[in-house]
Amino acid sequence: MLIAIFGESCTVKTTLAEHLNAAAQGKIYSGKDYLRLAKSESEAVQLFQTLLANAVHGENVIYVTTEREHMALLPDGAVRILVTAELDTIKERFAARMHGVLPTPVAAMLEKKHGCFDHEPHDFHIHNGCPDAEDICRSIFS
């Protein structure tokens, strides 16, 4: 099974992936992890797309991304989970990662990117942690 978790930074995608992987017992890929599959980017992309396509009906793979262009890597049949949060929540979480200070350029980048996944097709939508990871896990694996 292929589970794609996508959304903006600091929306708890990785936490969700770890929770789902406890049940799925698969492999988690994040962002551009796929670049490690080959020496050239084009070859790595091809290998990763094959890996993802095979995962739809094979071993469990969870792919976590914050980049819209990576959505094109997903084959039909992937379980798609959109994870969102309010902009203020994202800024607070990002500031915590940066030891309490959110530089103005980073805040502007977060503002510009906010909502960029809202129109992506998805099977599940988690907003500010609701529904929680256990509910999603039950829905996917039941």
N, C-alpha and C positions, 0 to 999 in steps of 0.2 A: 504494500500500500504506500502511496506517495501522499504525504501531507505537506502542504505549502502554507506557511505562516508568514503573513506579510503585513506591513504597516510602517508607520513612522518610527523614528528612534524613540526609545524610552516608553514604549507602550506595553512592556512585559512579554514580548514575543519569545525571548530566550527562556524565560521562566516557564512559559507555556510549553515550549518545545521539550524542555527537560522533563516536565510532568508527563506529557504525552509519550515520550520515549521510555519512561519507566514502564508503561503498559505495552508499547509497541516493540521494545527491544530491538531497535533498528540503529540506523546511523543518522546523525544530525550533520547537515551542511549549513553553513551560514555565509551569506554574502558571496564573496568571490573565492571561497574555499576550493571551488572546482578548478581554479588555476593550478593547483598542485597536481592535477591529474596528467598534465603533459607539459612539455617545454614551451610550446607556443600557445597563445591564447585561443586561436581558432581551433586548434586540435583539442584543447581542454574543453571548450564549449561543446564541440561535437560529442566528445566522450561523456560529458555531463548530461547532455540531452538524451543520449542513449541510456545512461544510468537511470535517469528520471523516468523515461518511458518504460523501462523494464520494471521499475519499482511499482508502477501502477497496478500490476498484477503479480508482483513478486515480493522480494524482501522489503521490509519496512524502511522507508527513508523519510526524514523530515527535513524540509528545506526552509530556512528562515532568511527573509530578505527585507531590506529597507529601501530597495531601489526598484522603481517602476519598470525600468528596462529589463530587469531580470524576470518579470512576469512572462515575457515571451519565451523563456526557457521551459515553461511548464506545459506538459502534454495534456490532452484531454484525459479525463478520468482522475485527475489529482483532486484530493479533498482540499479545498481552499478555505483558509481561515483568515479573515480580516480582523486585525487588532487595532483599535483606536483609543484615543484618550483626548480629553480637552487640552487645548493649547497651553493653558496655565499649568496643568498637571505635567505635561511633557517638559515645559521649561523648568519646573521645580525639580523634576527627576534628573534632567540634564545638568542643572546647576549642582546638584548633589554629587554627580560624577566628577565635576570639575572643582571639587572642594568648596562648594558654596557660592562660586562666582560664575555668572553666565555672561561672557563677553558680548558686547553689542552685535558684532558680526555673526556670532553663533545664534543669538536670539533672532536676528533677521533671517538667517538661513532656516531656522525652525518655523518661523512665521510663513515664509515663502513656500515651504514644503507641506505645511499643514493642509490636510484634506486631499492630498494628491492620490490617495488610494480609494477614496470614497466611492468611486464609480466602477471599481474593478469587480468582476463577477466573483462571488464567494458563496460557500455553502454555510458558513457560520460567521457570525460577527460578534466579537467580544469588545465591549466598550467599557472602559474604566473597570475592567475585571469582571464584568457581568455579561453572560453567565460565567461561572468560574471554571477553572481547568477540569475539575472532576466532572462537571456536567457535560462539557465538551467531550471528554474522554469516554463517558458512558454512551453518548450519542454516536460517536465514531465507531467504537468497538463493540456495540451491542448487536 
